[in-house]
């Protein structure tokens, strides 16, 4: 997992509410256990018609989405099943962050474990982001995870909340297992400094 410190890029609006994980990546694409290649099927049933041709009216098929780093989503984004493939598909398309007024808890956790930054903002900030994108689809937004700030094209900054342990892992580019492996020397030192636990026999 690549460390996240700060980055910038364009913001793509997809403002439907209650978008579930089966819409993010339909179940028929979940046969793989690989994280790569899912981006082309992100929002598949919205992006393509029955013949597999891209729908030009869908935002991800428009030039403004090429190389975009952030998705501006509607409320309760990522509800539904617990599939990790949803953040994999978003990352595979090129998104590094999703901004919404709220996320489903399991989806939020899966994002944080896989290097996709879920940023929750209040409705006033969300409305302002939408307005800025509508005024200039090419506008650049910035994210600084170290300071927990979303930087707007106007120069204003908006602080966002994030779990401190998740933030630590994202800054270091490690998942939970990677974090534990980093602590292996300390664990070994502790074990060497303490007597093995005495096994207690039943009845004692």
N, C-alpha and C positions, 0 to 999 in steps of 0.2 A: 504494500500500500504506500502510495506516494505521500510524503508529508504535506500538510496544508498549512501555509503561513499566511500569505496574502496573494491575491490574484484579482484580475479585473476582466471585464468582458461585457458583451451585450446581454440584454434581458429579454426573454421571449415570453409573452403572455399566453397562458392557457387557463382561462378563468372559470371554468365549470367547477361547481362545488360537488363534494362527495365523490371524487374520482377514486375508484377502487383499484386494487392491484391487478385485477383481471382485465381492466381497461388499459392499465399501464403496460402490461405484458400478458396477453391472453394465455390461458392454461395450455393450449396445444403446443406452445413453444417452451414448455418447462422440462422437456425430456433431458436436456443437457445439464451437466453439473459444472460446466465451464462458464466462467464469467464473461468470456469474450464472445462477440458476434451477436449479442442480443439487441444492440442498439438499432439495427435495421428493422427490427420488429416492435420497437417502442410505439405504443398507441396504434398498433397495426390496423385494427378494425376502424379506426378513425382516419388513418393516413392513406389507406388503399381501398380501391373499389373491389367488386367481386372478381374482376379479371386480374387483380394485382397491380393495377396502375395507380400511381400517386394521385390523390385528390388535390388539385391546385389550390383549393380554398382552405385546406387545413394548414395551420400556421407552420408546422414543422416541415412542410414541403415548399415553403416560400424562401426566397433568398435571404431574408432577414434572420432566418434560423441557422444558416451556415456558420459554424464556428462559434455559436452563442455559448456562453459559459453558465448562464443561470436561467432557471424557469420560474416565472411568476405564476403560481398556481392558486386555485380557488380554495375555499374553506374545506377543512376535513379531508385534506389530500392524503391518499394512501390507505384509505379504509379497506376493509375486506380481509382477505386471507393474509397469512404471515410470510408469504414467499419472499425470499431474499432476491429473487430474480428481478423484482421491481427496481430496486436501486442499481442492480447490475445493468439493466437496460438503459436507465437514465444516464449512468456513467458511460456506457458504451456509445451513446449518441453524442457525448461530449459535454454534458452538463456536469458542473462541479458543485452546484448548490441549487436548492429549491427553496423558494420563498413563499410563505403562505401565512394566513391568519391562524391556522391550526393544522396539526398533523395527527393521523392515527398513531397511537403510542408504539405499536409493534413496528410499523413502517419507520417511524423516527429512529427507533433503536437499530433497525437493520441498516439505515442510512449511515448512522454514526459508526457502526462496526465495519462498514465497507468503504469509507472514505468519501461519502457524499454528504454535504453539509446542509442540514435542514434548518432554515432560518425562520423563526416565527416573529411576526410583526403585528402591531395592532391594526385595526381597520383603517384608521386615518393614514398611517404610513403606507399601507397597502394601496389605498386609493391614490396617494401621491405617486407611488411607483407606476401605477397604471397610467396616470396622466402623463408622466414624463416619457413613458414608452410610446404612448399614442402621439405625443408631440414630435418625438424623434426616435424612430425605431433603431437608429444606429448609435444611440447614446451609450456611453460606457459607464458601468457601475463597478465599484470596487469592494472587495471584502478583505478585512484584516482580522484573522482569527485571533491573533495574539491580543489585540485590544477589543475584540468582540464588536467590531464596528462594520456597518454597511455604509459605504461612501457613495453619495448620490452625484450625478453629473453637475449639480449646482454647487458642489463643494461641501454641502451639509453632510453630517455623519449621524447615523442612527445606531444606537447600541442594541445588541440582541442577546438574549439569554442562551446559555448552553451549559450542559452538565460539565462540571470541572474535570472529572476523570476522562470523559469523552474528548474534551478539548485537549487535554494532555496527550492522549493517544494520537489524535489527529495531527497535532503539531509535530509529534515524533514519527509519524508514519507507521504506527504499529497498531495491531488489533489487541484484543485482550490476552490472547496467548503470547503474542510478541512481548507485551508488557511483562508478563510473568517470567518469560525467558530472560528478559533484561535483569531480573532480580535474582537469577540463579546463583551468582557468586555470594550474594548476601544470604540466600537461603542455605547454601552449603556451609558458610561460616557459622550460621546459627546452629545448624545440625551438629557441627563438629564441637561446638562449645557446650552442648547440652547432652546429658546422658540419654540413651535410648529409653523410650517409655517402657515401664515394666508391665508386662502383660498380666492382667488381673484374671485369675481363674474363677470360673463360675462358682458361686457359693461363698467366696471369700468376702 
